[in-house]
Structure formats: C-alpha cells, structure tokens
C-alpha cells in the first residue's frame, strides 16, 4: 500500500473480512496487498470475494481445476506478479 492510502489495521476491519484475510494469511503465508486495499471499502470487498468464490471454489464453480489455475496465472502475469 502507499502512504497516501495506508493499509487498514486488521483489528479495525469488520469481523468477516478480518477472518477471511487471516485464513488467506495462514494458507499462503502472507496477505496480498489487494485484499487490504479492497478492505478499505467493505461492501466492494464482499462483492469481489463473492464473485471470486463463485468462480474459484470447486463446490460452487463449473470451471475445471485447469481453468481456475489459468485464471490465476493469467491475472498474476498481467499484474507482473
């Protein structure tokens, strides 16, 4: 994050957002900046992750594992990650 738009402190976030971010941190070992950036606007954060979950979670998605991996890889490459 930048100094102009500092990342919110985890303890200041709504419970549902904080819980989800901590789950991601436990699984991946870090918190992606985009998660904290979106967390500054909780309604948008929830909408983004509802869409993410509809696409990427196996039980809710019609996409194959390969298609989901391609989305992640393409998005990462487009963002120079």
MODELLER restraints for C-alpha pairs under 7 A, 6 or more apart:
rsr = mdl.restraints
at = mdl.atoms
rsr.add(forms.Gaussian(group=physical.xy_distance, feature=features.Distance(at['CA:1:A'], at['CA:7:A']), mean=5.80, stdev=0.5))
rsr.add(forms.Gaussian(group=physical.xy_distance, feature=features.Distance(at['CA:1:A'], at['CA:33:A']), mean=6.56, stdev=0.5))
rsr.add(forms.Gaussian(group=physical.xy_distance, feature=features.Distance(at['CA:7:A'], at['CA:36:A']), mean=5.76, stdev=0.5))
rsr.add(forms.Gaussian(group=physical.xy_distance, feature=features.Distance(at['CA:7:A'], at['CA:37:A']), mean=6.28, stdev=0.5))
rsr.add(forms.Gaussian(group=physical.xy_distance, feature=features.Distance(at['CA:8:A'], at['CA:36:A']), mean=6.66, stdev=0.5))
rsr.add(forms.Gaussian(group=physical.xy_distance, feature=features.Distance(at['CA:8:A'], at['CA:40:A']), mean=6.47, stdev=0.5))
rsr.add(forms.Gaussian(group=physical.xy_distance, feature=features.Distance(at['CA:10:A'], at['CA:18:A']), mean=6.01, stdev=0.5))
rsr.add(forms.Gaussian(group=physical.xy_distance, feature=features.Distance(at['CA:21:A'], at['CA:31:A']), mean=6.81, stdev=0.5))
rsr.add(forms.Gaussian(group=physical.xy_distance, feature=features.Distance(at['CA:24:A'], at['CA:31:A']), mean=6.66, stdev=0.5))
rsr.add(forms.Gaussian(group=physical.xy_distance, feature=features.Distance(at['CA:25:A'], at['CA:31:A']), mean=5.08, stdev=0.5))
rsr.add(forms.Gaussian(group=physical.xy_distance, feature=features.Distance(at['CA:38:A'], at['CA:44:A']), mean=6.75, stdev=0.5))
rsr.add(forms.Gaussian(group=physical.xy_distance, feature=features.Distance(at['CA:38:A'], at['CA:45:A']), mean=5.11, stdev=0.5))
rsr.add(forms.Gaussian(group=physical.xy_distance, feature=features.Distance(at['CA:39:A'], at['CA:45:A']), mean=5.60, stdev=0.5))
rsr.add(forms.Gaussian(group=physical.xy_distance, feature=features.Distance(at['CA:54:A'], at['CA:60:A']), mean=5.53, stdev=0.5))
rsr.add(forms.Gaussian(group=physical.xy_distance, feature=features.Distance(at['CA:54:A'], at['CA:61:A']), mean=5.71, stdev=0.5))
rsr.add(forms.Gaussian(group=physical.xy_distance, feature=features.Distance(at['CA:55:A'], at['CA:61:A']), mean=5.22, stdev=0.5))
rsr.add(forms.Gaussian(group=physical.xy_distance, feature=features.Distance(at['CA:56:A'], at['CA:68:A']), mean=6.03, stdev=0.5))
